[in-house]
C-alpha cells in the first residue's frame, strides 16, 4: 500500500506549484469598426435569417451490447461517468472540457487537464476475483483516486491508505459494469474519453523532468487572458453570456495552424459543434464541420 501513500504525497506537493500569472494572447479580430455581418449559408436560413440546423452530436457506430466485448480502456472510461460532483474522481466534463478542480490543502484550485493516467496498483487485499486496480492521475485531492475493474464490477473511490477492499468500500462505491455501460454506451463522449486514457506501470512523477512538464502544462493561469478574450467574443457572437447557453464550452485550444477553437458540448459532454475563426470573422460549426453561422465580432477584451 506504500504506492498509494507515495502517490498521494506527490499530488499534494503538486497542488502548491501552480502559477497565478497571465499571458498576453494573440487574438486579433478586425478593429476597423466594420458593421456586424451575418454570413449564414442559404441552406441553413429561415425567413428571419436564423439557422434551422439542429445541433446534434455524431451517432456512435457499431455499439456493442455486451460490455465485455469492448476494450478495457472503454470500461475504465466509465469510471469518469459515475460522479457529477467529482468527490472522489475527476469527472468526464472536467476531462473533456479541459479544466478540472483539485482540492489542495482545503481549497479548490483550477488546473488545466493535460493527461489522464491509470497506473497499475494491485496491492488491495481481499478484493473480488480478478479485479485489477489502478491509481488515477489527476486525483481530486491529496489522496489517491482508485479504480478497480473486474469482469462485472467497477469500483471508484478515494483513499489515503486503505489496505483491504472492505476499507476501500468505506470511501468509495461499487458499480455493476454492464448497467453502467448500458447507461452511457451511446454517448460519443465515452469513446472520446476512452481514447485519452494512458495505462502506466509506474507513476511518471518519479522522474523530476516529467513532473516539471506536467506542472507547466497544468498551469491554468498560462492562457487566462486568451480565454477571457475568446469567451467574451463568443458571448458577443451569440448575444448572451456563454454561461447562459444550453451548451457548455471547452477550454480554448489551438489547431495545427495555431488558430484557436472552442468545442461546445451538450449535457452528456458530447461535442455538438465548434467555434473558431475564418478570416476576420468568428464562425460556428456543427459537429460535421459545416458552418452554421458566421459573423464579425469586435474584440473588446484586450
N, C-alpha and C positions, 0 to 999 in steps of 0.2 A: 504493500500500500504506500511505500515511500514515494513511488512515482506520482501519485495523486497529490501528495503534500508538496512535493517539489514544484509541480505544475502550478498549484495554487499560489505558491510564493512568487513564482515568476510573473504570474498575471497581476498580482498585487503590486509588484515592482514596476511593471509596465504602465500601470494606471497613473503613475505620477509623472510620466515623461512627456506628456503632450504639450506642444507649444500653443500659446494663445495669440500669436502674431497673425497678421493679414498679408495677403499678397495681391498686388495690383493685377488686374486682368487685362486681356486684350480685346474684349468685346467692343466692337465699334460700328454700330448701325449708322446709317446716313444721318448727318446733323444739319441738313440744309433747309429744314422746316417744310419739306415736301408734304403735300396732302396725303393723308392715310389712304392707302389703296387696298381694295379687296379684289384679289385676282382668282377667285374660285373658278374652277372649270364649269362649263355649261352643263355638263352631265351631272354635276352634283348640286346645281342650283334649284331653288324653288322660285316662285314669283317674287318673293321678298329678298332673294339673294342669299339666303342661308342654306346650309348644307342639309340634304336629305339623308346623307350616308350614315348608316348606323355603325358605331364604333364597337366592334366585337373582336375578341381575341381569335387567333387561329385555332382551329379544331385539332385536338390530339388525334393522330392517326394510328391505326392498328393497336389500340389499347388492349392490353392483356387483361383477362378477367381474374386470373389466379395470381396473387401477389408473389408466389414462389416461382413464377415464370419471368419475373423481372430481375434486374441486376441488384446486387447488394447496395450499390450507391442509391438506386431508386428507393429501396426500402429504408435506408438510413435517412434519406431526404425527408421522409415522413415525420421524423422526429422534430423537424423545424416547423411543422404544421400543427403541433399539439398544443402550443400555448399562444394566446393572443397578447398577454401582458409581458411575456418574456421573463417570468420569475426565475426560472432555472436555466433557460436556454435562449440564445438569440433566435428571433422569430424569422419566418420566411419573409415578412415585409421588410425587416431591417436588413437582411442579407441582400435581397433583390433590389431594394431601393438604394442601398449603398451607404447608409449611415445607421449605426446602432448605438445603444446606450449601455454603458457599463457602470456598475456600482463600484466606485473607488473610494474606499475609506468612508463609506456612508453617504457619499454624494454621487449623483448620476452625471457621468461625463459622456458627451457625444464623441464618437470616433468614426472615421471612415472605414468602411469594410474593405479589406484587402484580399485575404484568402480564408477559405473555410477548410480547416484541417481536422481530420479524425485520426487520433493517434492510438495505436494498439495499447490496450491496458487490460490485461486478463489476470488481475490479482484479486478478484472478488470471489469469496468463498461461498459455498452452498447456493450457487446460482442455478437457475433452471438448466436442464440438459441442453448442451450445445449452444448456450448463449455466449456470444462474444461481446466484449466490452471495449468502448472507445472513450477517450477523453477528448472533448470538443474544444477547438480554438476557433474563434474567440469565446471566452467564458463571459458570463453575465456579471461576475464579481470576483472577489478574492477567494474563490472556491473553485473546485473542479466541476465542470459540467460533464456528466457521464451519460452515455447512450449504450444500451445493451440490446443486442439483436439475436433472436433465435428464429426457428422456422415459423413460429406462430405468434411470437410476442415481441414487443418493443418497449424497452424501459427508457424513461427520460427523467433525469433529476440532477441535483447538485449536492456535493459533499465536500467536507474538509478532512475526511479521513476514515470513511466507512470501510470496514473490513469484510463484512458479510452482506449478502443480498438482502437479508431481512433489515439490516440497518439502512441500506440504500432506499428501501421502500418507505422508510420514515420521512425521507426528504424528497421523494420523487413519486412517480406513478408508472404503472404497467398498463400497456395498451394491447388490445387484440390487433395483430398486424393486418389481417385481412379486412377487418372493419375499417381501420384507419385508411387503408388503401382504397377501399370502395368509396369512402367519403371524398377522396382527393384525386383519384386516378385520371379524371377527365380534364383537370386543370393544367394548362401549359406551364404554369409556374412550377409544378412538381418536377417536370423534366428539366426546366431551366436551372432549378436549384440543384438537382442531382448532378448536373454537369459541372457545378462549381466545387463539388466535394473532392478533396485530395486525401487519400488514406496514407498515413505515415507509420513507420515502425517506431520512431522515436521523436520526441519533441525537438523541432528545429532550433529552439532558443538556447540549446546547449552550445550553439555556435554564436559568438558575440556579434560577428558581422551580420548574420541573418537577423538577429534581434534588432539591431540598429536599422536594418532595412524595413522591418515591419513597423517600427516606431515612426519612421519617416512617412511611410505610405499611409499610416492610420491617423496622421495629424489632421484633424478636421479643420484647423484654422488656416491651412495652406491655401485654400481656394474660397475662403469666406466671402471675399469681395466679389469674385466671379459669380458665385451662387446668388448673391444679393442682386446683382445686375440682371442676370438671366431670369430669375424668378420674377423680378419686378417687370421686366419686359413681357414675359408670358402673361402676367396678370393684366397688363395693359392690352395685350393682344386679345385676350378673352373678354375683357371688360368686367372682370371680377377677380378678387384675390384667388390665387390658386388653391388656397386652403378651403375655399367655399365650394370648390368643384366637387362633383360626384366621383372624380378620379383623384388618385394620389400620384405624386411625381417623384421620379428618381433624383439622385444626386446628379449634378452636371458632369457629363463625360465628354470625351473627345474621340472623334473617329480617326482613321488612318491619315487623313489630311489635316488634322489639327482643328477641325471645325467642331464647335460644341453641339451637343444634342442632349435632350432630356426625354426619357421614356415616361409615358403616363399609363397608369395601371388601374384595373377595377378592384373590387373588394376582395377578390381571390388572388390578388397580386399578379394577375396575368397582364402582360403588355397588350394594350389595345391601340397604341399609336405612339408617335414621337414628335416633339417639337425640335426644329433645327433652323438653319438659315439657308436662303437661296439668294445670292447677290446681297443686296442691302435689305432684304425682306426677311421676316420670320415666316416659316411655313409649319403647318400642322399636317402630319401624315397619318394615315391609318396603319394598321398592323402589316399591311402588304406593301407599304412604302408609297402609296398613292397620295398625292397632295389633295387634301380636302378643304384647306383654307390657306390663303396667302395674304400677307398684309405688311405694310411698312410701319414700324413702331420706333419712335424716338427713344434713345437711351437716356432716361432721366436720372439714372442711378450711378453715375460715375463719381 
